[in-house]
Amino acid sequence: VESKRKKVIGQKEVEAVIAKMARIPAKSVSKSDTESLKELQADLISHPRADGYRHLLSASVNRQDVADTTTTSESLRIGRTRDVERIERTMYLEWQRARWESDTAETAASALTANIRYVWRDVDSVLVPTRGLVALGELGAGRSFAADEAEGFFGRALARLTGYWPLPASFFGQARIEAGRVQAKPGVGVPDTLLFRA
């Protein structure tokens, strides 16, 4: 008689799943980390207009606790986008507020930015690419408000190139190179969510 065995799902298995979702190493995920990844986002996009553009409205609230730091942020985005087979162009205004806290320090800043983003695609499938290239370029300029540091103007640039190539047994590889920069006068506070981490 074959006995039925019940697989027990413990803390280790839960942490592994959460680590995969959060894209962080499983060994660095604690019980508190699994309970503190919270995000709420809503997106509204209109039907295409005669010129091909669609209006968009997006809002999000995010809280993330990692180790002894907590980052909370809120954002509101309004703009328009045009997406054809190879090129996607998006122009939008965005308001962001972010607060970063640790056991020894904390920072807070808000910002209003104007942004333009282009995405160029040369892939075999837009939904599930397995061969080709995707290039993204984004430029933004804005002003920070109510910062713990000085208020002022700043610029932001982002470039990203992603490549896909097929592998045996229905697998495919993916590689990405990315560069970003925030330019501001010394002492100007920029929301933590707009900065780049090495």
Residue pairs with C-beta under 8 A, 6 or more apart in sequence:
11 31
14 34
15 26
15 29
15 30
15 31
15 34
16 26
18 29
18 33
18 34
18 37
19 25
19 26
19 28
19 29
20 26
21 37
22 29
22 33
22 37
24 66
28 67
32 65
33 65
33 66
36 63
36 64
36 65
36 70
37 63
37 64
37 65
38 62
38 63
38 64
39 60
39 61
39 62
39 63
40 60
40 61
40 62
41 58
41 59
41 60
41 61
42 58
42 59
42 60
43 56
43 57
43 58
44 56
44 57
44 58
45 54
45 55
45 56
45 57
45 81
46 54
46 55
46 56
47 54
48 54
49 55
51 82
52 82
52 84
53 80
53 81
53 82
54 80
54 81
54 82
54 83
55 79
55 80
56 77
56 78
56 79
56 80
56 81
56 90
56 92
57 77
57 78
58 75
58 76
58 77
58 78
59 74
59 75
59 76
59 77
60 73
60 74
60 75
61 73
61 74
62 71
62 72
62 73
62 74
62 193
63 70
63 71
63 72
63 73
64 70
64 71
64 72
68 102
68 103
69 100
69 101
69 102
70 100
70 101
70 102
71 98
71 99
71 100
71 101
71 192
71 193
72 98
72 99
73 96
73 97
73 98
73 99
73 191
73 192
73 193
74 96
74 97
75 94
75 95
75 96
75 97
75 193
76 94
76 95
77 92
77 93
77 94
77 95
78 92
78 93
78 94
79 90
79 91
79 92
79 93
79 115
80 90
80 91
80 92
81 88
81 89
81 90
81 91
81 92
82 88
82 89
82 90
83 89
85 121
85 126
86 120
86 121
86 122
87 118
87 119
87 120
87 121
88 117
88 118
88 119
88 121
89 116
89 117
89 118
89 119
90 115
90 116
90 117
90 119
91 115
91 116
91 117
92 114
92 115
93 112
93 113
93 114
93 115
94 112
94 113
94 115
95 110
95 111
95 112
96 110
96 111
96 113
96 191
96 193
96 194
97 108
97 109
97 110
97 111
97 191
98 108
98 109
98 110
98 191
98 192
98 193
98 194
99 106
99 107
99 108
99 192
100 106
100 107
100 108
100 192
106 148
107 148
107 149
107 189
107 192
108 146
108 147
108 148
109 144
109 145
109 146
109 147
109 148
109 149
109 189
109 190
109 191
109 192
110 144
110 145
110 146
110 147
110 191
111 142
111 143
111 144
111 145
111 154
111 190
111 191
111 194
112 142
112 143
112 145
113 140
113 141
113 142
113 156
113 194
114 140
114 141
114 142
115 138
115 139
115 140
115 156
116 138
116 139
116 140
117 136
117 137
117 138
117 139
118 136
118 137
118 138
119 134
119 135
119 136
120 134
120 135
120 136
121 129
121 132
121 133
121 134
122 132
122 133
122 134
123 129
123 130
123 131
123 132
123 133
123 134
123 164
124 130
124 131
124 132
129 164
130 164
130 165
130 166
130 172
131 164
131 165
131 166
131 172
132 163
132 164
133 161
133 162
133 163
133 164
134 161
134 162
134 163
134 164
135 159
135 160
135 161
135 162
136 158
136 159
136 160
136 161
136 162
137 158
137 159
137 160
138 156
138 157
138 158
138 159
139 155
139 156
139 157
140 155
140 156
140 157
141 153
141 154
141 155
141 156
142 153
142 154
142 156
143 151
143 152
143 153
143 154
144 151
144 152
144 154
144 184
144 188
144 189
144 190
144 191
145 151
147 188
147 189
147 190
148 189
149 187
149 188
149 189
150 185
150 187
150 188
150 189
151 188
151 189
152 184
152 185
152 187
152 188
153 184
153 185
153 188
154 182
154 183
154 184
154 185
154 188
154 190
155 182
155 183
155 184
156 180
156 181
156 182
156 183
156 194
157 180
157 181
157 183
158 178
158 179
158 180
159 178
159 179
159 180
160 176
160 177
160 178
160 179
161 176
161 177
161 178
162 174
162 175
162 176
163 174
163 175
163 176
164 172
164 173
164 174
165 172
165 173
166 172
166 173
167 173
180 196
181 196
182 190
182 194
182 195
182 196
184 190
